[in-house]
Amino acid sequence: MLTYPKIDPIIFSIGPFELFGETFEPAIRWYGMMYLVGFVAAMWVLNRMADRKDTQWNRDQVSDLLFYAFLGVILGGRIGYVLFYNFGAFLDNPMYLFAITDGGMSFHGGLLGVLTAFAYIAYSQKRHFFDVADVVAPVVPIGLGAGRIGNFINGELWGRTSDVPWAMVFPGAGPEARHPSQLYQFALEGVVLFSLLYWFSRKPRQRGAISGMFLVGYGCFRFIVEFVREPDVQLGLYLNFFTMGQLLSMPMIAFGLFLILRKSGSKESK
């Protein structure tokens, strides 16, 4: 059994101070910093792409794309978590939707938010939807990997109990050793998926194929890790087998395969 490294989730805080009779202590957290790391890394990669002579993007267009994609991640991730994973709490108290400090973000909700942003960018810049999605897909694993490191530092989204030599006892998860499933997801959704998409996107592909590979890759990796990740306590297992994460990943895999395997006369992705 490995020892869980106790890292303070707060990098630094300011205060406390009072305002209008309320006490505030603003803090910079590692989890939020990981979102920033993913955003900055994606911006660097896409700006390098925009600087090439053979691209149809410029830096201003990349900035707009990243701005709306970031909004989509935050808004879609929170709304998706509430709808998919904790809708009962929302029904009891609709203000729960805004209780971001309590935690709770959903990848699948964030994905829907990002797809909405892609649709807006495609419309406003007069592009095909998948010309936008295919450009962004290869850099998404950078943010996913950074986010999973943030989950690990927060000591959240831990795995199921296990006796493997690398199992850990997480604060707040009881005395049992558990799979460090956040690190599994970092490796698969971050490192492996990035490598897969980098390799796949090096050659011209049919429009939508790179996006399809992302959907298949993420969906399969998430489906696998869910077998060792602790199910959400308020949901449990469906049919005594599937988690919500697996159910949401199934249509991703199916649609991704469709995008990769379909026969189309559309132009190749650039």
KAPE-V73367 format. One line per field, one symbol per residue. phi: phi as a letter, one per 30 degrees, with the letter a starting at -180 (. if undefined). psi: psi as a letter, one per 20 degrees, with the letter a starting at -180 (. if undefined). burial: 1 if it has 16 or more other C-alpha atoms within 10 Angstrom, else 0. Layout:
# KAPE-V73367
phi: ???
psi: ???
burial: ???
This chain:
# KAPE-V73367
phi: .cddddcddcdabbjdbcbhiccbbebccdddddddeddddddddddddddddcccbbddddddedddddedddddddddddddcbddddddaedeecddddijbcdddddddddddddddeddchcdedddddddedceedddddddddddddibhdcddacdecdbcceicidddbdddddddedddcddddddddddddcebeejddddddddddedddeddedccdddddcicchhbccdeddddeddddddddddcdcbcddddc
psi: pqppooppipgqrpbqrqpkiqpqmqqpqhghhhggggggggggghhhghiqhjqkqrhghgggghghhgggggghggggggghhlhghghhnhihhjmhiirnqpghghghghhgggggggghjlrqgihghhhhghihhghggghhhggghilrlrarqqjqhjqqoppijaiqqqpmhhhghggghfgghggghgghihqpqqpihggghggggggggggghhhjppqphigbqpkkgqrhhghhhghggghghghgiqpqjqqqq.
burial: 000100001000000000000000000011101111111011100110110000001100010011011101111111111111111000000000100000011111111111111111110000001111111111111111111111111111111111000011110010001111111111111101110010011000111111111111111111101111111000000000001111011101101111110000000011
